[in-house]
């Protein structure tokens, strides 16, 4: 009986991992296929996880996503590791200077995981909240994390370059050149590639041993901050990245 329980726990965890890798969520059928489980087993486990808040179900799209309980646990881990608390002073300072949202993200598999964010004082709010996964190829944070990761070559060649908007880079050779440009200039940009009407600027955060720890970004709506004005904040962004490099623990 104990072995059966352990096996079911393992299967449930595999479903959570799959959902963590799916930015748009997935249906029970898709998850069952990916986890190589009978549909009835996958559906039963998902219902149990939903009841405990570990997954959420959208009755309109019929898709599951990670639930608030996973976010809460992730926040506790982040706080325990010092990421959130250590980052907030630098992010608040950056937002005070730019009056726009400041975001910190880390590399989580094939996605960016937002671990900390400070909203600007403006009414328009950036939607990338802590706990959110975003695509590496379509975000400024993601491009920086790819460019300075020890997995750069594999990520450049293997990432699924799906289109988020009409401006998303979906051609492999173009993406390869983009990552080389980010690495050469030391920062990354996103110009409506992940979300129409939004652009961003990001810089890498390194540990004392020059190992990539995270990336920090400024994000703003196009209608309020033209791209040339966003670029004018690059020195402030680099200052925040340097401060975070001094504050954050090595991974």
C-alpha positions as CSV (number, residue, x, y, z in Angstrom):
1,X,0.0,0.0,0.0
2,X,2.9,2.4,0.9
3,X,4.5,1.8,-2.5
4,X,1.2,2.6,-4.3
5,X,0.9,5.9,-2.4
6,X,4.5,6.8,-3.2
7,X,3.8,6.0,-6.9
8,X,0.7,8.3,-6.9
9,X,2.6,11.1,-5.3
10,X,5.3,10.8,-7.9
11,X,2.7,10.9,-10.7
12,X,1.1,14.0,-9.1
13,X,4.4,15.7,-8.9
14,X,5.2,14.9,-12.5
15,X,1.9,16.7,-13.5
16,X,3.0,19.8,-11.5
17,X,6.4,19.8,-13.2
18,X,4.7,19.6,-16.6
19,X,2.4,22.5,-15.7
20,X,5.4,24.5,-14.5
21,X,6.9,24.1,-18.0
22,X,3.7,25.2,-19.7
23,X,3.3,29.0,-19.7
24,X,-0.2,28.7,-21.2
25,X,-1.4,25.8,-19.1
26,X,-2.5,22.4,-20.5
27,X,-5.6,20.2,-20.8
28,X,-6.0,17.0,-18.9
29,X,-5.6,15.1,-22.2
30,X,-2.3,16.9,-23.0
31,X,-1.0,16.3,-19.5
32,X,-1.9,12.6,-19.5
33,X,-0.1,12.2,-22.8
34,X,3.0,14.0,-21.7
35,X,3.1,12.2,-18.4
36,X,2.3,8.8,-20.1
37,X,-0.6,8.3,-17.7
38,X,-4.1,6.9,-18.4
39,X,-6.5,9.9,-18.8
40,X,-8.6,8.7,-15.8
41,X,-5.5,8.7,-13.6
42,X,-4.3,12.1,-14.7
43,X,-7.8,13.6,-14.4
44,X,-8.3,12.2,-10.9
45,X,-4.9,13.5,-9.7
46,X,-5.6,16.9,-11.2
47,X,-8.9,17.1,-9.5
48,X,-7.2,16.3,-6.2
49,X,-4.5,18.9,-6.8
50,X,-7.1,21.5,-7.7
51,X,-9.0,20.8,-4.5
52,X,-5.8,21.6,-2.5
53,X,-5.0,24.7,-4.5
54,X,-1.9,23.3,-6.2
55,X,-3.5,23.6,-9.7
56,X,-6.3,25.9,-11.1
57,X,-8.8,24.9,-13.7
58,X,-10.3,27.3,-16.2
59,X,-13.8,25.9,-17.2
60,X,-13.8,28.1,-20.3
61,X,-10.5,26.9,-21.9
62,X,-10.6,23.5,-20.1
63,X,-7.0,24.0,-19.2
64,X,-5.1,23.6,-16.0
65,X,-2.4,26.0,-14.7
66,X,-0.3,26.0,-11.5
67,X,-2.4,27.2,-8.5
68,X,-2.0,29.7,-5.8
69,X,-0.7,27.1,-3.3
70,X,2.4,26.5,-5.5
71,X,3.0,30.3,-5.7
72,X,2.8,30.6,-1.9
73,X,5.3,27.8,-1.4
74,X,7.5,29.3,-4.0
75,X,7.4,32.6,-2.3
76,X,8.5,31.0,1.0
77,X,11.4,29.3,-0.7
78,X,12.4,32.5,-2.4
79,X,12.3,34.4,0.8
80,X,14.2,31.7,2.6
81,X,16.9,31.9,-0.1
82,X,17.1,35.6,0.4
83,X,16.2,36.4,-3.2
84,X,13.1,38.5,-2.7
85,X,14.1,40.3,0.4
86,X,17.6,41.1,-0.9
87,X,16.3,42.3,-4.3
88,X,13.5,44.7,-3.1
89,X,15.7,47.7,-2.0
90,X,17.4,47.8,-5.4
91,X,14.1,47.3,-7.3
92,X,12.4,50.0,-5.3
93,X,15.3,52.4,-6.0
94,X,15.1,51.7,-9.7
95,X,11.4,52.2,-9.8
96,X,11.7,55.4,-7.8
97,X,14.1,56.7,-10.5
98,X,12.3,55.5,-13.6
99,X,8.7,55.6,-12.3
100,X,8.1,52.3,-14.1
101,X,7.9,48.7,-13.0
102,X,11.1,46.9,-12.0
103,X,11.3,43.1,-12.3
104,X,13.8,40.4,-11.3
105,X,13.7,37.0,-12.9
106,X,15.7,33.8,-12.8
107,X,16.3,31.0,-15.3
108,X,13.8,28.1,-14.5
109,X,14.2,25.3,-17.1
110,X,13.1,26.8,-20.4
111,X,11.3,29.8,-18.9
112,X,11.9,33.0,-16.9
113,X,10.5,32.8,-13.4
114,X,9.6,36.2,-12.0
115,X,10.8,36.2,-8.4
116,X,10.3,39.9,-7.4
117,X,8.6,42.9,-8.8
118,X,8.0,46.5,-7.8
119,X,5.1,48.3,-9.6
120,X,5.5,51.9,-10.7
121,X,3.3,54.7,-9.4
122,X,1.4,54.9,-12.7
123,X,-2.1,53.5,-13.1
124,X,-1.1,51.0,-15.9
125,X,0.2,47.9,-14.2
126,X,2.7,45.3,-15.5
127,X,1.2,41.8,-15.3
128,X,4.4,39.8,-14.7
129,X,3.9,39.0,-11.0
130,X,6.1,36.9,-8.8
131,X,5.6,33.2,-9.6
132,X,4.8,33.9,-13.2
133,X,6.6,32.0,-16.0
134,X,7.4,33.8,-19.2
135,X,9.1,32.7,-22.5
136,X,12.9,33.1,-22.7
137,X,12.9,34.1,-26.4
138,X,10.2,36.8,-26.2
139,X,11.3,38.7,-23.1
140,X,14.1,41.1,-22.3
141,X,14.8,39.1,-19.1
142,X,14.7,35.8,-21.0
143,X,17.2,37.0,-23.7
144,X,19.6,38.1,-21.0
145,X,19.3,34.8,-19.1
146,X,19.9,32.9,-22.3
147,X,22.9,35.1,-23.4
148,X,24.8,34.8,-20.1
149,X,23.8,31.3,-19.0
150,X,26.1,28.3,-19.0
151,X,23.4,26.7,-21.2
152,X,23.5,29.4,-23.9
153,X,24.2,27.1,-26.9
154,X,21.7,24.5,-25.9
155,X,19.0,27.1,-25.3
156,X,19.6,28.9,-28.5
157,X,19.3,25.8,-30.5
158,X,16.5,24.0,-28.7
159,X,14.0,26.5,-27.4
160,X,10.6,26.5,-29.0
161,X,10.3,29.9,-30.7
162,X,6.6,30.1,-30.7
163,X,4.9,33.4,-31.6
164,X,3.5,35.5,-28.7
165,X,2.8,38.5,-31.0
166,X,3.5,39.5,-34.6
167,X,6.9,40.8,-33.4
168,X,8.1,37.7,-31.6
169,X,11.4,36.3,-33.0
170,X,10.5,32.9,-34.3
171,X,13.3,32.4,-36.8
172,X,16.3,30.4,-35.3
173,X,19.0,32.4,-37.2
174,X,17.5,35.7,-36.1
175,X,17.3,34.5,-32.5
176,X,20.9,33.4,-32.7
177,X,22.0,36.8,-33.8
178,X,19.8,38.5,-31.2
179,X,21.4,36.5,-28.4
180,X,24.9,37.3,-29.7
181,X,23.9,41.0,-29.8
182,X,22.7,40.9,-26.2
183,X,25.9,39.2,-25.0
184,X,28.0,41.8,-26.8
185,X,26.2,44.9,-25.6
186,X,25.5,43.6,-22.1
187,X,21.7,44.1,-22.0
188,X,18.6,42.8,-23.7
189,X,15.5,44.5,-25.1
190,X,11.9,43.4,-25.7
191,X,9.8,45.5,-28.1
192,X,6.2,44.2,-28.1
193,X,7.5,40.6,-28.6
194,X,5.8,39.2,-25.6
195,X,2.9,41.5,-25.1
196,X,1.5,44.1,-27.5
197,X,2.0,47.6,-26.2
198,X,4.8,46.7,-23.8
199,X,8.5,47.0,-24.1
200,X,11.4,46.3,-21.6
201,X,15.1,46.6,-21.0
202,X,17.0,44.0,-19.0
203,X,20.6,43.5,-17.6
204,X,22.3,40.5,-16.1
205,X,23.0,40.0,-12.4
206,X,26.2,38.1,-11.5
207,X,27.5,36.5,-8.3
208,X,30.9,37.4,-6.9
209,X,32.3,34.6,-9.0
210,X,30.9,36.0,-12.2
211,X,28.2,33.3,-12.3
212,X,24.8,34.4,-13.6
213,X,22.3,34.7,-10.7
214,X,19.3,36.5,-12.2
215,X,18.3,39.4,-14.6
216,X,16.7,42.7,-13.7
217,X,14.4,44.6,-16.0
218,X,12.4,47.9,-16.5
219,X,9.1,47.4,-18.2
220,X,6.7,50.1,-19.5
221,X,3.9,50.6,-21.9
222,X,4.8,52.0,-25.3
223,X,2.2,54.7,-25.2
224,X,3.8,56.2,-22.0
225,X,7.5,55.7,-22.6
226,X,8.9,55.8,-26.1
227,X,11.8,53.3,-26.7
228,X,14.5,56.0,-26.8
229,X,13.3,57.2,-23.4
230,X,13.4,53.7,-22.1
231,X,17.0,53.3,-23.3
232,X,17.8,56.5,-21.4
233,X,17.3,54.5,-18.2
234,X,20.0,52.0,-19.1
235,X,22.6,53.6,-16.7
236,X,20.1,53.3,-13.8
237,X,19.3,49.7,-14.8
238,X,23.0,48.8,-14.8
239,X,23.4,50.4,-11.4
240,X,20.6,48.3,-10.0
241,X,22.1,45.2,-11.6
242,X,25.4,46.0,-9.9
243,X,23.7,46.5,-6.6
244,X,21.8,43.2,-6.9
245,X,25.1,41.5,-7.8
246,X,26.5,42.6,-4.5
247,X,23.4,41.7,-2.5
248,X,22.2,38.3,-3.9
249,X,23.6,35.0,-2.8
250,X,25.3,32.8,-5.5
251,X,22.9,30.1,-6.9
